[in-house]
Amino acid sequence: MPEKDGIEALEEIMAFDKDARVVMVTAIDQRDSLMKAIKLGALDYIVKPFEDDRVISAVNKALSAI
């Protein structure tokens, strides 16, 4: 994203709606970012390239959190 990174966006989303269900998708596999995203409230963290089953699993996880 050109104006902010995903962690900054997640912080804003969670500040706006603490019950938001967020699945992060990234091209960068960094453990620190993964841990920070989960601590901030992301339900899942997918690294590209990803398999269809991985996305379906993350979406199902988000939907079951309703």
C-alpha positions in Angstrom: 0.0 0.0 0.0 1.5 3.3 -1.0 0.6 5.5 2.0 0.8 3.1 5.0 1.8 -0.4 5.7 -0.5 -3.2 6.7 0.2 -3.0 10.4 -0.7 0.7 10.4 -3.9 0.0 8.5 -4.7 -2.8 10.9 -4.2 -0.5 13.9 -6.6 2.0 12.3 -9.2 -0.6 11.5 -9.1 -2.0 15.1 -9.3 1.5 16.6 -12.4 2.1 14.5 -14.0 -1.3 15.1 -12.5 -3.6 17.8 -14.7 -6.4 16.6 -13.4 -6.3 13.0 -12.4 -9.6 11.5 -9.2 -9.0 9.6 -7.1 -11.4 7.5 -3.7 -10.0 6.6 -2.2 -10.9 3.2 1.4 -10.1 2.5 4.3 -10.8 0.1 6.8 -10.5 2.9 7.2 -13.4 5.3 8.4 -11.7 8.5 7.7 -13.3 11.8 7.8 -10.0 13.7 5.0 -8.6 11.5 3.0 -11.8 11.9 3.2 -11.6 15.7 2.4 -7.9 15.8 -0.6 -8.4 13.5 -2.0 -11.2 15.7 -1.4 -9.2 18.8 -3.3 -6.3 17.3 -6.3 -8.5 16.5 -5.8 -10.0 13.0 -7.4 -13.4 12.8 -5.0 -14.8 10.3 -1.9 -13.9 8.3 -1.4 -15.3 4.8 1.9 -15.0 2.9 2.0 -14.9 -0.9 2.1 -17.0 -3.0 -0.7 -18.9 -1.3 -2.8 -21.9 -2.1 -6.6 -21.6 -2.6 -7.2 -23.8 0.4 -5.2 -21.5 2.7 -7.4 -18.5 1.7 -10.6 -20.5 2.1 -9.4 -21.6 5.6 -8.7 -18.0 6.6 -12.1 -16.8 5.3 -13.9 -19.7 7.1 -12.0 -18.7 10.3 -13.1 -15.1 10.0 -16.7 -16.1 9.3 -16.9 -18.4 12.2 -15.8 -15.5 14.5 -19.1 -13.8 13.8 
